[in-house]
Amino acid sequence: MSKDRSYQAVTGRKGEIINQAMGVDYSKYESDGIAFDYEAMMNDTGYTLEDHIRIQREFNVGNTPIFELHNLTALARKCAAPGKGARIFVKDEASNPAGSFKERRAAASVYHAKKMGYKGVIAATSGNYGAAVASQAAMQGLKCIIVQECYDSKGSGQPEIVEKARKCEALGAEVLQLSVGPELFYEVLMMLEDTGYFNASLYSAFGVGGVETLGWELGHQFKERCGRNPDVVVCANAGGGNLTGTARGLRKAGCDAKVVAASVDLKGLSMASDVQFNRKSFTTAHTGFGVPYATNPDHSDVPRSAARPLRYMDRYVTVKQGEVFYITEALATLEGMEKGPAGNTSLAAAFSLAQEMDQDQIIVAQETEYTGAGKHLQPQLTFARRNGIELKFGDPAEEVAGQNIIFPAKPSLLKARDADLDHMRRSLIRHQTANAAALTAADIAYLAQEVNRDEDYVRAILKELGK
């Protein structure tokens, strides 16, 4: 008897499908209340940090270099007050085989899929993760299907997403491109059920655990090179796995650097809107993912996301689209490093934040990505102009996402702006307790971990919410 293929039926079987597609029973981590055992979920993968390092080295991932950006540091100091302007470094994740840090997420997922006897892997992604999974599947001898949210209803696709499709296909993957809307995870669930392939989710403990090697490497590299820890590590933030994994790795390396999240400010644009989908010039590392995934991390393709960014971030800043394009050009012309715009989100923030810090301090932009074809800034800007977006120089503070892109008229106008972390913490507590009855002591302790605050803070927010 054939199974019901309606949207409601397929999404209703999500838990069963994911269990079969990953071999993970998420229910074992649940409690009678809202709490779940996050650390048990992370540990039950069976892969230690050392295992992730070994697997990544076996498949040419990781051990990426750090570079000091002397000329950008000098420029930041010209814009800063006397004595200010921290040394700016970048960790060059573009040197991974598929060109981004996401290969760290893909390596263990593909390795585990092969170990468990799966014949192939499936990943839902519009960006770098697809290429990372395709690359690792090719190396490790598995079939691969990548599902992209790519087009609006007119059939117009973002240059960066179209570029990633070409890269995935070049690496041997089959690519399914969809229009924007709720069908993405529906199609993925059906394919997982039909093929019996492994769900190489961005949000699994396998993937986020793989990013821990990035933070661990970074911590040890600075001790070896500078004899000390960096003061601040800036992580581009979208779904939260990049920041979560890096922060956990820094801790395991004994590094106490402050962890700052950075996203492109796309306030006012809906990521689920067909009309607005192509009125943005960034497919990741923006607030359209960064804010909702921080405040409600479990609305992903797994029952419980391993990406829990509010547990780890000390600060959350945003930068404008024009500022990221500006720093992309500055990195190329001043430092001789041409990297993809999305990977320069953290660098744009670091350039601004360095001006708040003393000159003997160190700030690190935690990752770069490759560039080329549709990922280059020029196709992105041409696409923006074609979609009616005004491009001009001026004060980026006046930029309105979906209407214009404003490049800084001078470097001192590039400013990282603080997001309201307390508001985000309240939102997370509200989301997680929306359908809860009486909260237990375990629930309160869990919420305190989720928002990286003490239990009195949680109780005060609950009182405000009438809980």
Solvent accessible surface area in square Angstrom, and as a share of the most:
residue,aa,sasa,rsa
1,M,242,1.08
2,S,102,0.66
3,K,102,0.43
4,D,84,0.44
5,R,110,0.40
6,S,48,0.31
7,Y,94,0.36
8,Q,137,0.61
9,A,26,0.20
10,V,0,0.00
11,T,45,0.26
12,G,66,0.63
13,R,42,0.15
14,K,55,0.23
15,G,44,0.42
16,E,83,0.37
17,I,2,0.01
18,I,1,0.00
19,N,61,0.31
20,Q,116,0.52
21,A,4,0.03
22,M,1,0.00
23,G,54,0.52
24,V,27,0.16
25,D,67,0.35
26,Y,16,0.06
27,S,75,0.49
28,K,130,0.55
29,Y,15,0.06
30,E,72,0.32
31,S,55,0.35
32,D,162,0.84
33,G,35,0.34
34,I,26,0.13
35,A,10,0.08
36,F,12,0.05
37,D,75,0.39
38,Y,6,0.02
39,E,77,0.34
40,A,29,0.23
41,M,6,0.03
42,M,14,0.06
43,N,104,0.53
44,D,77,0.40
45,T,18,0.11
46,G,59,0.57
47,Y,21,0.08
48,T,75,0.44
49,L,17,0.08
50,E,115,0.52
51,D,35,0.18
52,H,5,0.02
53,I,29,0.15
54,R,115,0.42
55,I,0,0.00
56,Q,1,0.00
57,R,87,0.32
58,E,103,0.46
59,F,32,0.13
60,N,104,0.54
61,V,1,0.01
62,G,14,0.14
63,N,103,0.53
64,T,4,0.02
65,P,50,0.32
66,I,13,0.07
67,F,81,0.34
68,E,25,0.11
69,L,2,0.01
70,H,118,0.53
71,N,75,0.38
72,L,0,0.00
73,T,7,0.04
74,A,51,0.39
75,L,39,0.20
76,A,0,0.00
77,R,80,0.29
78,K,169,0.72
79,C,38,0.23
80,A,21,0.16
81,A,59,0.46
82,P,137,0.86
83,G,46,0.44
84,K,65,0.28
85,G,0,0.00
86,A,0,0.00
87,R,78,0.29
88,I,0,0.00
89,F,0,0.00
90,V,1,0.01
91,K,0,0.00
92,D,12,0.06
93,E,0,0.00
94,A,18,0.14
95,S,67,0.43
96,N,5,0.03
97,P,61,0.39
98,A,4,0.03
99,G,4,0.04
100,S,2,0.01
101,F,12,0.05
102,K,26,0.11
103,E,0,0.00
104,R,0,0.00
105,R,9,0.03
106,A,0,0.00
107,A,0,0.00
108,A,1,0.01
109,S,0,0.00
110,V,0,0.00
111,Y,53,0.20
112,H,20,0.09
113,A,0,0.00
114,K,107,0.45
115,K,135,0.57
116,M,105,0.47
117,G,50,0.48
118,Y,33,0.13
119,K,152,0.65
120,G,0,0.00
121,V,0,0.00
122,I,0,0.00
123,A,1,0.00
124,A,16,0.12
125,T,11,0.06
126,S,27,0.17
127,G,11,0.11
128,N,16,0.08
129,Y,0,0.00
130,G,0,0.00
131,A,0,0.00
132,A,0,0.00
133,V,0,0.00
134,A,1,0.01
135,S,6,0.04
136,Q,0,0.00
137,A,1,0.01
138,A,61,0.47
139,M,72,0.32
140,Q,6,0.03
141,G,61,0.59
142,L,24,0.12
143,K,135,0.57
144,C,10,0.06
145,I,17,0.08
146,I,1,0.00
147,V,0,0.00
148,Q,2,0.01
149,E,32,0.14
150,C,0,0.00
151,Y,62,0.23
152,D,17,0.09
153,S,90,0.58
154,K,185,0.78
155,G,49,0.47
156,S,38,0.25
157,G,14,0.14
158,Q,0,0.00
159,P,23,0.15
160,E,9,0.04
161,I,2,0.01
162,V,40,0.23
163,E,16,0.07
164,K,0,0.00
165,A,7,0.05
166,R,124,0.45
167,K,52,0.22
168,C,0,0.00
169,E,99,0.44
170,A,89,0.69
171,L,56,0.28
172,G,66,0.64
173,A,8,0.06
174,E,112,0.50
175,V,26,0.15
176,L,62,0.31
177,Q,57,0.25
178,L,22,0.11
179,S,45,0.29
180,V,15,0.08
181,G,16,0.16
182,P,100,0.63
183,E,46,0.21
184,L,27,0.14
185,F,70,0.29
186,Y,38,0.14
187,E,44,0.20
188,V,2,0.01
189,L,8,0.04
190,M,23,0.10
191,M,33,0.15
192,L,5,0.02
193,E,39,0.17
194,D,89,0.46
195,T,56,0.33
196,G,46,0.45
197,Y,29,0.11
198,F,0,0.00
199,N,1,0.01
200,A,0,0.00
201,S,1,0.01
202,L,26,0.13
203,Y,23,0.09
204,S,2,0.01
205,A,9,0.07
206,F,7,0.03
207,G,0,0.00
208,V,0,0.00
209,G,5,0.05
210,G,0,0.00
211,V,0,0.00
212,E,7,0.03
213,T,0,0.00
214,L,0,0.00
215,G,0,0.00
216,W,70,0.24
217,E,7,0.03
218,L,0,0.00
219,G,0,0.00
220,H,60,0.27
221,Q,35,0.16
222,F,0,0.00
223,K,77,0.32
224,E,147,0.66
225,R,123,0.45
226,C,36,0.21
227,G,63,0.60
228,R,85,0.31
229,N,34,0.17
230,P,3,0.02
231,D,37,0.19
232,V,20,0.11
233,V,0,0.00
234,V,0,0.00
235,C,0,0.00
236,A,6,0.05
237,N,0,0.00
238,A,18,0.14
239,G,13,0.13
240,G,2,0.02
241,G,0,0.00
242,N,8,0.04
243,L,0,0.00
244,T,0,0.00
245,G,0,0.00
246,T,0,0.00
247,A,3,0.03
248,R,20,0.07
249,G,0,0.00
250,L,3,0.01
251,R,141,0.51
252,K,104,0.44
253,A,6,0.05
254,G,53,0.51
255,C,7,0.04
256,D,119,0.62
257,A,11,0.08
258,K,120,0.51
259,V,9,0.05
260,V,5,0.03
261,A,0,0.00
262,A,0,0.00
263,S,0,0.00
264,V,0,0.00
265,D,25,0.13
266,L,2,0.01
267,K,170,0.72
268,G,67,0.65
269,L,23,0.12
270,S,52,0.33
271,M,30,0.13
272,A,81,0.63
273,S,28,0.18
274,D,51,0.26
275,V,117,0.67
276,Q,54,0.24
277,F,9,0.04
278,N,5,0.02
279,R,72,0.26
280,K,8,0.04
281,S,7,0.04
282,F,2,0.01
283,T,10,0.06
284,T,28,0.16
285,A,5,0.04
286,H,0,0.00
287,T,17,0.10
288,G,18,0.17
289,F,62,0.26
290,G,0,0.00
291,V,55,0.32
292,P,48,0.30
293,Y,23,0.09
294,A,1,0.01
295,T,8,0.05
296,N,50,0.26
297,P,3,0.02
298,D,34,0.18
299,H,77,0.34
300,S,5,0.03
301,D,12,0.06
302,V,0,0.00
303,P,48,0.30
304,R,30,0.11
305,S,0,0.00
306,A,0,0.00
307,A,0,0.00
308,R,4,0.01
309,P,1,0.01
310,L,3,0.01
311,R,21,0.08
312,Y,14,0.05
313,M,1,0.00
314,D,67,0.35
315,R,69,0.25
316,Y,1,0.00
317,V,0,0.00
318,T,17,0.10
319,V,0,0.00
320,K,21,0.09
321,Q,2,0.01
322,G,0,0.00
323,E,0,0.00
324,V,0,0.00
325,F,4,0.02
326,Y,48,0.18
327,I,1,0.00
328,T,5,0.03
329,E,86,0.39
330,A,10,0.08
331,L,0,0.00
332,A,32,0.25
333,T,99,0.57
334,L,71,0.35
335,E,40,0.18
336,G,66,0.64
337,M,28,0.13
338,E,95,0.42
339,K,28,0.12
340,G,0,0.00
341,P,8,0.05
342,A,5,0.04
343,G,3,0.03
344,N,1,0.01
345,T,0,0.00
346,S,0,0.00
347,L,1,0.01
348,A,0,0.00
349,A,0,0.00
350,A,0,0.00
351,F,1,0.00
352,S,10,0.06
353,L,5,0.02
354,A,0,0.00
355,Q,23,0.10
356,E,95,0.43
357,M,20,0.09
358,D,62,0.32
359,Q,72,0.32
360,D,105,0.54
361,Q,54,0.24
362,I,0,0.00
363,I,0,0.00
364,V,0,0.00
365,A,0,0.00
366,Q,0,0.00
367,E,10,0.05
368,T,0,0.00
369,E,3,0.01
370,Y,37,0.14
371,T,32,0.19
372,G,24,0.23
373,A,62,0.48
374,G,5,0.05
375,K,1,0.00
376,H,49,0.22
377,L,12,0.06
378,Q,98,0.44
379,P,44,0.27
380,Q,5,0.02
381,L,17,0.08
382,T,64,0.37
383,F,9,0.04
384,A,3,0.02
385,R,144,0.53
386,R,171,0.62
387,N,40,0.20
388,G,57,0.55
389,I,8,0.04
390,E,94,0.42
391,L,37,0.18
392,K,82,0.35
393,F,142,0.59
394,G,21,0.21
395,D,52,0.27
396,P,0,0.00
397,A,60,0.47
398,E,117,0.52
399,E,8,0.04
400,V,69,0.39
401,A,14,0.11
402,G,6,0.05
403,Q,113,0.50
404,N,18,0.09
405,I,1,0.01
406,I,1,0.01
407,F,25,0.10
408,P,1,0.01
409,A,67,0.52
410,K,114,0.48
411,P,33,0.21
412,S,36,0.23
413,L,46,0.23
414,L,0,0.00
415,K,99,0.42
416,A,17,0.13
417,R,62,0.23
418,D,90,0.47
419,A,30,0.23
420,D,89,0.46
421,L,20,0.10
422,D,56,0.29
423,H,107,0.48
424,M,8,0.03
425,R,9,0.03
426,R,81,0.30
427,S,9,0.06
428,L,3,0.01
429,I,0,0.00
430,R,112,0.41
431,H,83,0.37
432,Q,30,0.13
433,T,0,0.00
434,A,64,0.50
435,N,153,0.78
436,A,28,0.22
437,A,96,0.74
438,A,95,0.74
439,L,45,0.23
440,T,73,0.42
441,A,84,0.65
442,A,62,0.48
443,D,2,0.01
444,I,16,0.08
445,A,38,0.30
446,Y,7,0.03
447,L,0,0.00
448,A,10,0.08
449,Q,109,0.48
450,E,2,0.01
451,V,0,0.00
452,N,56,0.29
453,R,104,0.38
454,D,93,0.48
455,E,62,0.28
456,D,102,0.53
457,Y,45,0.17
458,V,0,0.00
459,R,117,0.43
460,A,53,0.41
461,I,4,0.02
462,L,11,0.06
463,K,167,0.71
464,E,113,0.50
465,L,61,0.30
466,G,69,0.66
467,K,109,0.46
